[in-house]
Amino acid sequence: MNTSNKESFDIIIVGGGLVGLSMAALLAQSQEHSPAANRLRIALLDAGLPQESNYSRDAVENFDPRVSALTVTSQQLFASLGLWEQDLASFACPYTDMYVWDTGGIGDISFSCREVRQAQLGHIIENTRLDRALNHYLGRTGLEQYRGNKLRHLERQEEQSLLLLDNGQTLSCRLLIAADGGNSFIRQQAGFTTREWAYGHQAIVATVATEKPHAQTAAQCFLPSGPLAFLPLRDSQDTQHYSSIVWSCTDALAQELLAMDEDQFRHDLQQAFENRLGQIEAVGPRFSFPLWQRHARDYVQEGLALVGDAAHTIHPLAGQGVNLGLADVHCLAGIISAARAEGQDIASHQVLSRYQRQRKGHNLGMMALMEGFKRGFGSDDLLLRWARNTGLALVDSALPLKRQLMQKAMGL
Ligand SMILES: Cc1cc2nc3c(=O)[nH]c(=O)nc-3n(C[C@H](O)[C@H](O)[C@H](O)COP(=O)(O)OP(=O)(O)OC[C@H]3O[C@@H](n4cnc5c(N)ncnc54)[C@H](O)[C@@H]3O)c2cc1C
């Protein structure tokens, strides 16, 4: 690798998805009040351009079909950056209730924010809103960015990492933060092992307009082919008639659903959702994502940390992926700040291991819980169906247990 005119940084974050952007924003914020001479030199690198959307937005009411269910904890992270009230709150739809049921049996369970004495269970927001707010924030900090540049080659040396970009430029850093998503190039190049499997399922996402208002309720039904979620959206008139759907199903069914004309898709969707929101009046463009479960055995090496989907990819059925990634970066940013304050080497294995210790158990616990839901509901086995319906009824009637589940899912 030609290193004659390389740029050197203390930290480089590779990946400008929601997790990498948030990592960069938190690090920039943490040294906002430091004298210039004491500041770390930090860069963000991403293959795409800021606010670039891969999606056509000529959707129903122009909603971005990619949305996130944010927990209260994630909302607090954006509030701490000064982005919630100013940039995000007016686009976010609070959901006060959640209703989950099983179309193959008689089981159902409902959750209400009143049961945990909160104003809402969380918020649904379009990913592009979060992306834009974070990019504006970073623009104000002057953090250095290499956008539209892909990391092509990585060389790990004892004291630094060398990064070759596809435009031929070379960067180096003491601490490399990999936020480069589920197929992380860095994770593979650095030799991290993972435990992973493809579900053989796709998630179809789209925006829909419904006859009945969603009443700020997130609803999910478990079909024999997989879960179907309706996530409430906020429109400018606050009519409560728009939802974002995530329909997880086998690859074969996904191909069928994607190929259908709009009328047939609306019909099948309405039937699958058991007419709970009346007629499906319109559907925006449909997109699909292959679903994986993946977890890196280690999150850190000397000089390198994995965050977000690069460390763990989870089924979207409980809307936890971004939330776990945001909790990762909040934790790692805190550990870096504390280590700096104590004069420790922020890239040392000893310091980075604190991050792994704090996050790995929590992430694994959430993944196991979601996998349990997925397997329990995904099965047609009669005994399992009986057990899950009985289990749902029991949990529904046992408020303390239900509260615990809710608090875990809300990140409280
Ligand atoms: C259908 C669906 C619904 C979901 N719903 C929710 C939800 O409601 N709530 C929730 O919390 N989570 C949800 N998730 C999960 C969530 O979308 C992911 O966890 C999250 O997007 C991961 O963010 P990330 O920043 O870690 O990775 P990504 O968003 O994958 O970002 C990775 C970035 O790295 C860049 N990159 C990759 N390789 C390179 C390279 N070699 N060089 C330079 N740049 C590179 C890419 O350009 C990209 O910008 C959902 C997922 C799916 C599939």
PDBQT file of the ligand as one rigid body, heavy atoms in Angstrom, charges set to zero:
ROOT
HETATM    1  C1  LIG A 501     -37.016  -4.545   7.210  1.00  0.00    +0.000 C 
HETATM    2  C2  LIG A 501     -36.242  -4.065   8.411  1.00  0.00    +0.000 A 
HETATM    3  C3  LIG A 501     -36.893  -3.330   9.402  1.00  0.00    +0.000 A 
HETATM    4  C4  LIG A 501     -36.176  -2.871  10.518  1.00  0.00    +0.000 A 
HETATM    5  N1  LIG A 501     -36.832  -2.168  11.483  1.00  0.00    +0.000 NA
HETATM    6  C5  LIG A 501     -36.161  -1.751  12.569  1.00  0.00    +0.000 A 
HETATM    7  C6  LIG A 501     -36.827  -1.019  13.622  1.00  0.00    +0.000 A 
HETATM    8  O1  LIG A 501     -38.027  -0.754  13.582  1.00  0.00    +0.000 OA
HETATM    9  N2  LIG A 501     -36.084  -0.616  14.702  1.00  0.00    +0.000 N 
HETATM   10  C7  LIG A 501     -34.756  -0.918  14.807  1.00  0.00    +0.000 A 
HETATM   11  O2  LIG A 501     -34.144  -0.561  15.825  1.00  0.00    +0.000 OA
HETATM   12  N3  LIG A 501     -34.107  -1.598  13.823  1.00  0.00    +0.000 NA
HETATM   13  C8  LIG A 501     -34.757  -2.023  12.720  1.00  0.00    +0.000 A 
HETATM   14  N4  LIG A 501     -34.114  -2.718  11.744  1.00  0.00    +0.000 N 
HETATM   15  C9  LIG A 501     -32.661  -2.952  11.851  1.00  0.00    +0.000 C 
HETATM   16  C10 LIG A 501     -31.874  -1.753  11.379  1.00  0.00    +0.000 C 
HETATM   17  O3  LIG A 501     -32.302  -1.327  10.104  1.00  0.00    +0.000 OA
HETATM   18  C11 LIG A 501     -30.371  -2.044  11.368  1.00  0.00    +0.000 C 
HETATM   19  O4  LIG A 501     -30.023  -2.610  12.619  1.00  0.00    +0.000 OA
HETATM   20  C12 LIG A 501     -29.575  -0.757  11.177  1.00  0.00    +0.000 C 
HETATM   21  O5  LIG A 501     -29.944  -0.121   9.973  1.00  0.00    +0.000 OA
HETATM   22  C13 LIG A 501     -28.077  -1.023  11.166  1.00  0.00    +0.000 C 
HETATM   23  O6  LIG A 501     -27.410   0.202  11.075  1.00  0.00    +0.000 OA
HETATM   24  P1  LIG A 501     -25.833   0.251  10.844  1.00  0.00    +0.000 P 
HETATM   25  O7  LIG A 501     -25.506   1.695  10.771  1.00  0.00    +0.000 OA
HETATM   26  O8  LIG A 501     -25.153  -0.617  11.847  1.00  0.00    +0.000 OA
HETATM   27  O9  LIG A 501     -25.577  -0.444   9.438  1.00  0.00    +0.000 OA
HETATM   28  P2  LIG A 501     -26.046   0.020   7.949  1.00  0.00    +0.000 P 
HETATM   29  O10 LIG A 501     -27.307   0.799   7.992  1.00  0.00    +0.000 OA
HETATM   30  O11 LIG A 501     -26.018  -1.228   7.150  1.00  0.00    +0.000 OA
HETATM   31  O12 LIG A 501     -24.889   1.003   7.516  1.00  0.00    +0.000 OA
HETATM   32  C14 LIG A 501     -23.632   0.549   7.079  1.00  0.00    +0.000 C 
HETATM   33  C15 LIG A 501     -22.949   1.672   6.317  1.00  0.00    +0.000 C 
HETATM   34  O13 LIG A 501     -21.608   1.270   6.013  1.00  0.00    +0.000 OA
HETATM   35  C16 LIG A 501     -21.283   1.651   4.701  1.00  0.00    +0.000 C 
HETATM   36  N5  LIG A 501     -20.264   0.718   4.208  1.00  0.00    +0.000 N 
HETATM   37  C17 LIG A 501     -20.341  -0.635   4.166  1.00  0.00    +0.000 A 
HETATM   38  N6  LIG A 501     -19.201  -1.153   3.672  1.00  0.00    +0.000 NA
HETATM   39  C18 LIG A 501     -18.381  -0.110   3.414  1.00  0.00    +0.000 A 
HETATM   40  C19 LIG A 501     -17.056   0.016   2.888  1.00  0.00    +0.000 A 
HETATM   41  N7  LIG A 501     -16.334  -1.076   2.525  1.00  0.00    +0.000 N 
HETATM   42  N8  LIG A 501     -16.535   1.236   2.732  1.00  0.00    +0.000 NA
HETATM   43  C20 LIG A 501     -17.228   2.351   3.073  1.00  0.00    +0.000 A 
HETATM   44  N9  LIG A 501     -18.491   2.306   3.590  1.00  0.00    +0.000 NA
HETATM   45  C21 LIG A 501     -19.055   1.083   3.744  1.00  0.00    +0.000 A 
HETATM   46  C22 LIG A 501     -22.591   1.562   3.922  1.00  0.00    +0.000 C 
HETATM   47  O14 LIG A 501     -22.573   2.435   2.808  1.00  0.00    +0.000 OA
HETATM   48  C23 LIG A 501     -23.631   1.986   4.982  1.00  0.00    +0.000 C 
HETATM   49  O15 LIG A 501     -23.879   3.373   4.926  1.00  0.00    +0.000 OA
HETATM   50  C24 LIG A 501     -34.790  -3.179  10.626  1.00  0.00    +0.000 A 
HETATM   51  C25 LIG A 501     -34.141  -3.920   9.633  1.00  0.00    +0.000 A 
HETATM   52  C26 LIG A 501     -34.856  -4.368   8.526  1.00  0.00    +0.000 A 
HETATM   53  C27 LIG A 501     -34.140  -5.179   7.464  1.00  0.00    +0.000 C 
ENDROOT
TORSDOF 0
